[in-house]
Amino acid sequence: MVFTHFKNNGISNSKKNNAIGEDGSKNISGITELLFEGLSSLERGMFGLDRDISTPAGKIDIMAVDMIGRFAIVEVGEGEVNDLIFKSIDHFDWALTNIKSLQERYKSYNIDPTLAPRIIILAPSYSEKFVKRAHYLNPTFIDIYEYQINESLGIKKIYFRPFSFINHKKWIVYLRTKSVDDHLKYVENEYLKSILKNFFIELQSIRSDATLDTSLGYIRLRDKNDNTLLGIYILKNSFWINWSRYRWDGYFISSREKFQTVKRDVLEAIRRKA
């Protein structure tokens, strides 16, 4: 496995908790400490707030905040990781339910309680069972990374890379995903259904290099490099549209007036990205 392209962060070897014990065994608390210190290497602007947060569903390994003021629940795996994704969702539910009290707890930081928390899962590797569960759930609010810790000249370095399902195709059962037409049929509001159809035609006329894709469970406009330019989440009488790189930005559209205002901004953004 090649790690030269990973982000990295140098960590002093004088930390109280070492990732490698004297007997050569891994120390999960020491690894968590190293990862806590290295979060800014995982994502620019991410900052660790606390460790071992007690909840009814067990302890959250790391609570962090990202550069836009959104809580990030960081789960650290070592060895057995099969249930880590379920554990993380339970912790997400607890954090979402208690987000106001968490904001108060960390009031010295710029926390935005209107943004749902993120989940970040970190482990050296993932089992077949974990990969299957993550693939079947396909949660868009969970980021999964592999990490490696190396030591040289008394300095420990953490290396991260996004986990790729592509390398695990032999474990994946491909199920039929809904088409664009399937998504549109779900819309009960005929006016919204009509404007969405016309909107999709207009988008593709602006970006001939882009295609409409539904493989992630929603409608997205993606370019030839698989970058998401626009996401649309269909509801019965409205839809959520997001054209920002921040996952929780966007607007609910349920009226003609709101759509006309948002449409202008969307088209300008898509043209700029061309």
C-alpha positions as CSV (number, residue, x, y, z in Angstrom):
1,M,0.0,0.0,0.0
2,V,1.4,3.4,-1.0
3,F,1.2,6.2,1.5
4,T,3.3,8.9,-0.1
5,H,0.2,10.8,-1.2
6,F,-1.4,10.9,2.2
7,K,-1.7,14.0,4.3
8,N,0.6,13.8,7.3
9,N,1.2,15.5,10.6
10,G,4.3,15.2,12.8
11,I,3.6,14.3,16.4
12,S,6.2,14.6,19.1
13,N,7.3,11.2,20.6
14,S,7.1,12.8,24.1
15,K,3.3,12.3,24.3
16,K,2.1,10.8,27.6
17,N,0.3,8.0,25.7
18,N,2.3,6.2,23.1
19,A,0.7,4.5,20.1
20,I,3.1,1.6,20.4
21,G,3.6,-0.1,23.8
22,E,6.9,-1.3,25.1
23,D,5.9,-4.9,24.1
24,G,5.2,-3.8,20.6
25,S,1.4,-4.0,20.9
26,K,-0.9,-1.2,19.8
27,N,-2.4,1.1,22.4
28,I,-5.8,2.4,21.2
29,S,-5.9,5.3,23.7
30,G,-2.4,6.3,22.5
31,I,-3.5,6.1,18.9
32,T,-6.6,8.2,19.7
33,E,-4.3,10.8,21.3
34,L,-2.1,10.9,18.2
35,L,-5.2,11.2,15.9
36,F,-6.6,13.9,18.1
37,E,-3.5,16.0,17.7
38,G,-3.3,15.3,14.0
39,L,-6.9,16.3,13.0
40,S,-5.8,19.4,11.1
41,S,-3.8,17.2,8.8
42,L,-7.0,15.2,8.1
43,E,-8.9,18.3,7.1
44,R,-7.8,21.9,7.1
45,G,-9.4,23.9,9.9
46,M,-10.6,20.9,11.9
47,F,-9.9,21.1,15.6
48,G,-10.2,18.5,18.3
49,L,-12.5,19.6,21.2
50,D,-12.5,16.6,23.5
51,R,-11.9,12.9,23.9
52,D,-13.9,10.0,25.4
53,I,-17.3,11.8,25.5
54,S,-19.8,9.6,27.5
55,T,-23.1,8.9,25.9
56,P,-25.8,6.2,26.5
57,A,-24.5,4.4,23.4
58,G,-20.9,4.3,24.7
59,K,-18.0,6.8,24.5
60,I,-17.3,9.1,21.5
61,D,-13.6,8.8,20.8
62,I,-13.1,12.3,19.6
63,M,-15.4,15.3,19.4
64,A,-14.1,17.9,16.9
65,V,-15.3,21.0,15.0
66,D,-14.6,21.8,11.4
67,M,-13.8,25.1,9.8
68,I,-17.4,26.1,9.3
69,G,-18.4,25.4,12.9
70,R,-20.0,22.0,12.5
71,F,-19.5,19.3,15.1
72,A,-17.5,16.2,13.8
73,I,-17.9,12.9,15.7
74,V,-14.6,11.0,15.1
75,E,-14.7,7.2,15.7
76,V,-11.4,5.4,16.0
77,G,-11.1,1.7,15.0
78,E,-8.4,-0.7,15.9
79,G,-8.8,-4.4,15.3
80,E,-12.5,-5.3,15.3
81,V,-14.4,-2.6,13.4
82,N,-17.5,-4.5,12.2
83,D,-19.9,-2.5,14.4
84,L,-18.2,0.8,14.2
85,I,-20.6,2.3,11.6
86,F,-23.6,1.4,13.8
87,K,-21.9,2.8,16.9
88,S,-21.2,6.1,15.0
89,I,-24.8,6.4,13.9
90,D,-25.9,6.0,17.5
91,H,-23.5,8.7,18.5
92,F,-24.7,11.0,15.7
93,D,-28.3,10.6,17.0
94,W,-27.2,11.5,20.5
95,A,-25.2,14.5,19.4
96,L,-28.0,15.8,17.1
97,T,-30.5,15.4,20.0
98,N,-28.2,17.3,22.4
99,I,-26.7,19.8,20.0
100,K,-27.8,22.8,22.0
101,S,-26.2,21.6,25.2
102,L,-23.1,20.6,23.3
103,Q,-22.9,24.1,21.8
104,E,-23.2,25.5,25.4
105,R,-20.5,23.1,26.6
106,Y,-18.1,24.4,23.9
107,K,-19.4,28.0,23.8
108,S,-15.9,29.4,23.4
109,Y,-15.8,27.9,19.9
110,N,-17.7,29.0,16.9
111,I,-20.3,26.2,16.8
112,D,-23.3,26.5,14.5
113,P,-26.1,24.5,16.1
114,T,-28.2,24.6,12.9
115,L,-25.7,22.3,11.1
116,A,-26.1,18.6,11.7
117,P,-23.0,16.8,13.0
118,R,-20.6,14.9,10.7
119,I,-19.2,11.5,11.3
120,I,-15.6,10.6,10.5
121,I,-14.4,7.0,10.9
122,L,-10.7,6.3,11.1
123,A,-9.1,2.8,11.1
124,P,-6.0,1.2,9.7
125,S,-8.1,-1.2,7.6
126,Y,-11.7,-2.4,7.3
127,S,-13.2,-5.9,7.4
128,E,-15.5,-7.4,4.8
129,K,-18.5,-7.1,7.1
130,F,-17.8,-3.4,7.7
131,V,-17.4,-2.7,4.0
132,K,-20.7,-4.4,3.2
133,R,-22.6,-2.6,5.9
134,A,-21.2,0.8,4.9
135,H,-22.0,0.1,1.2
136,Y,-25.6,-1.0,1.9
137,L,-26.3,2.0,4.2
138,N,-24.6,4.5,1.9
139,P,-24.8,7.3,4.4
140,T,-23.7,10.6,2.8
141,F,-22.8,12.2,6.1
142,I,-20.1,9.7,7.0
143,D,-16.5,10.1,5.9
144,I,-14.3,7.0,6.1
145,Y,-10.5,7.1,6.2
146,E,-7.7,4.7,6.6
147,Y,-4.7,5.8,8.7
148,Q,-1.2,4.7,9.3
149,I,1.3,5.8,12.0
150,N,5.0,5.7,11.2
151,E,7.9,6.6,13.4
152,S,11.3,8.0,12.3
153,L,14.0,9.6,14.4
154,G,11.7,9.8,17.4
155,I,8.9,11.5,15.5
156,K,5.6,9.8,14.9
157,K,3.7,10.8,11.7
158,I,0.1,10.1,10.9
159,Y,-0.9,9.3,7.3
160,F,-4.5,9.5,6.1
161,R,-6.3,8.5,2.9
162,P,-10.0,8.3,2.0
163,F,-11.3,4.8,2.0
164,S,-12.1,3.5,-1.4
165,F,-14.9,1.0,-2.1
166,I,-13.5,0.5,-5.6
167,N,-10.7,-1.7,-4.1
168,H,-13.4,-4.0,-2.6
169,K,-15.6,-4.7,-5.6
170,K,-15.5,-8.5,-4.9
171,W,-17.4,-7.8,-1.7
172,I,-20.0,-5.6,-3.1
173,V,-23.4,-6.8,-4.4
174,Y,-24.7,-4.3,-6.9
175,L,-28.3,-3.5,-6.5
176,R,-30.5,-1.6,-9.0
177,T,-30.5,2.1,-8.1
178,K,-33.4,4.4,-8.9
179,S,-33.2,6.2,-12.2
180,V,-33.9,9.9,-12.6
181,D,-37.4,9.1,-13.8
182,D,-37.9,6.9,-10.7
183,H,-37.1,9.9,-8.5
184,L,-39.4,12.2,-10.5
185,K,-42.3,9.7,-10.2
186,Y,-42.0,10.1,-6.4
187,V,-42.9,13.8,-6.7
188,E,-46.7,14.3,-6.1
189,N,-46.6,18.0,-6.9
190,E,-47.0,18.1,-10.7
191,Y,-45.7,21.6,-11.0
192,L,-42.5,20.8,-9.2
193,K,-42.1,17.6,-11.3
194,S,-42.4,19.7,-14.5
195,I,-39.9,22.4,-13.5
196,L,-37.4,19.7,-12.4
197,K,-37.6,18.0,-15.8
198,N,-37.0,21.3,-17.6
199,F,-34.3,22.2,-15.1
200,F,-32.4,19.0,-15.8
201,I,-32.5,19.7,-19.6
202,E,-31.2,23.3,-19.0
203,L,-28.4,22.1,-16.7
204,Q,-27.1,19.6,-19.3
205,S,-27.3,22.2,-22.1
206,I,-25.0,24.4,-20.0
207,R,-22.6,21.5,-19.0
208,S,-22.4,19.1,-21.9
209,D,-19.5,17.4,-20.1
210,A,-21.7,16.6,-17.1
211,T,-24.2,13.8,-16.5
212,L,-27.1,13.1,-14.1
213,D,-26.2,10.3,-11.8
214,T,-28.4,8.5,-9.2
215,S,-25.9,5.8,-7.9
216,L,-25.5,7.6,-4.5
217,G,-29.3,7.5,-3.8
218,Y,-30.1,11.0,-4.9
219,I,-29.9,13.0,-8.2
220,R,-26.6,14.6,-8.7
221,L,-24.9,16.4,-11.6
222,R,-21.4,15.1,-11.9
223,D,-18.5,16.0,-14.2
224,K,-16.2,13.6,-16.0
225,N,-13.9,13.5,-12.9
226,D,-16.9,12.3,-10.8
227,N,-17.0,15.7,-9.0
228,T,-20.5,16.5,-7.7
229,L,-21.6,19.9,-9.2
230,L,-25.2,19.8,-7.8
231,G,-27.3,17.5,-5.6
232,I,-31.1,17.2,-5.5
233,Y,-32.9,15.2,-2.9
234,I,-36.5,14.5,-3.9
235,L,-39.5,14.6,-1.5
236,K,-43.2,14.2,-2.2
237,N,-44.0,17.9,-2.3
238,S,-40.7,19.6,-2.3
239,F,-37.0,19.0,-2.9
240,W,-33.7,19.9,-1.4
241,I,-31.1,21.4,-3.7
242,N,-27.4,21.9,-2.9
243,W,-24.7,23.2,-5.2
244,S,-22.1,24.0,-2.5
245,R,-19.1,21.9,-1.5
246,Y,-20.5,22.0,2.0
247,R,-22.8,19.1,2.5
248,W,-25.4,20.8,4.7
249,D,-25.8,24.0,2.7
250,G,-28.7,24.4,0.3
251,Y,-32.4,25.1,0.2
252,F,-35.7,23.4,0.4
253,I,-37.9,24.2,-2.6
254,S,-41.7,24.0,-2.4
255,S,-42.9,27.0,-4.4
256,R,-42.4,28.6,-7.8
257,E,-41.0,31.8,-6.4
258,K,-38.4,30.1,-4.3
259,F,-37.2,28.0,-7.2
260,Q,-36.9,31.0,-9.5
261,T,-34.6,32.8,-7.0
262,V,-32.5,29.7,-6.3
263,K,-32.4,28.6,-10.0
264,R,-30.6,31.9,-11.0
265,D,-27.9,31.3,-8.4
266,V,-27.5,27.6,-9.3
267,L,-27.0,28.3,-13.0
268,E,-24.5,31.0,-12.3
269,A,-22.5,28.6,-10.1
270,I,-22.6,25.8,-12.7
271,R,-21.4,28.2,-15.4
272,R,-18.5,29.3,-13.2
273,K,-17.5,25.7,-12.7
274,A,-17.4,25.0,-16.4
